[in-house]
Amino acid sequence: MKLQFLGANRQVTGSQYLLEAAGARLLIDCGMFQERQFVHRNYDRPPFEASQIDALLLTHAHLDHCGLAPRLVRNGFSGPIYSTAPTADLASLIMLDSARIQEEDVAAKKRRHKRENRKSKHPYEPLYTPDDAVRTETLFHTVTYGTPQAVTDHVTVTYHEAGHILGAASLEVVVHEGKNEARIVFSGDIGLWDKPLIRDPRLLSDADYVVMESTYGTRDHLRTRDIEDQLDPIINDTVKRGGNVLIPTFAIERAQELMYHLSILVRQDRIPDLLVFLDSPMAVNATKIFRKHRSCFDEKTMAMLEDDHSPLDFQGLVLSRTVEQSKAINAVRGTCVIMAGSGMCTGGRIKHHLVRNIWREESTVVFVGYQSHGTLGRHIVDGAKKVRIFGEPRLVGARIERIDGMSAHADKSTLQRWIGHFDPKPKRVFLTHGEEDVALSLADTLRTGLNVDVEVPKYQQVVELA
């Protein structure tokens, strides 16, 4: 039995694992690399033939976990893709959106490079097309939490609530070979307890091997104040200055969570009457999917819905789908709040809004999530005075703010709580989905505190599992 690590190794994005066991070849996640220094890996030929993969198991619908699935299909994969029902709906949405953005970016890059008489490091073609994304959608097989699903004659997988985004799961893969059995748990992305909208992570207790994320493995999320108490002064101060509030927003979960908190501020009259734009077709469609799968909400959210206080709708909220609607935001006089993708400013409509606002001292850019190394969002958060957007330098004059406590990822204490619940301890723990120094530090912490065998695999490393 072999496990090969094909992404998110000593860096954050591109989650993908190849498990070879009991005659089967399974991929767990098929994510896109998003850090600039690793983007070339999206175009590299993988160390396997796509047509020889028996099944793809998706933990959740974020691009860095499902974003290369259409490329896998384009290259010959035709097996089943297992996921929860919300993940299937959200992944279909995000993959199609990604395909369209890629086509637009390639066309724009061709024009720009022709004008500047230079060539790209990457091919002038998208990783996959909308047709590839649609074909991928037809391969989904949905599963329910807590119910074992046969993947092959000798392999089953059980999906458990991960508390990260709607439909996210930790996967419990059980392999039978003769009289022997091996249990491998892939954490996916673990969430936090007591988050809005979705249920808490489920603690697991039995595994021979665990592959665990480590994004925030060296620090705990500091929430000195409630989210509303942090947003309130930022919005009111920007109103006084006459600027706009820009929030780079992940379309899935973060956008809906922001709507939840803004709805409370509006209903409590803590901010003035102003327009709040959700300027992202994908986020708008994702919100519909959230409403469709309301059975996955937590008890508090269900109670709000029963009282006709929908956290996904409030006065002043404007859902912006079309390009024309997005451009019309520029004509708004006075302050407005603009939530637009992408969350790390790597693409999407937020870049257009940044061009119009990042130089303005009156405006504020609010970051509400993790910014990976090498992304435009990380450069801004780290205090850059000038950044490149659409190939041109832009001065940073706007105020830059960060909201604490809105991460969808478990922090150090939560990760320790999650892995510490296994009894007996796993034979080996593999840390992925974290920057190298963070993953190595967490590995030392777990070795000392829990006395477990912990490794931090390198990209494309293969390990033998007994």
Disulfide bonds with the S-S distance in Angstrom:
none
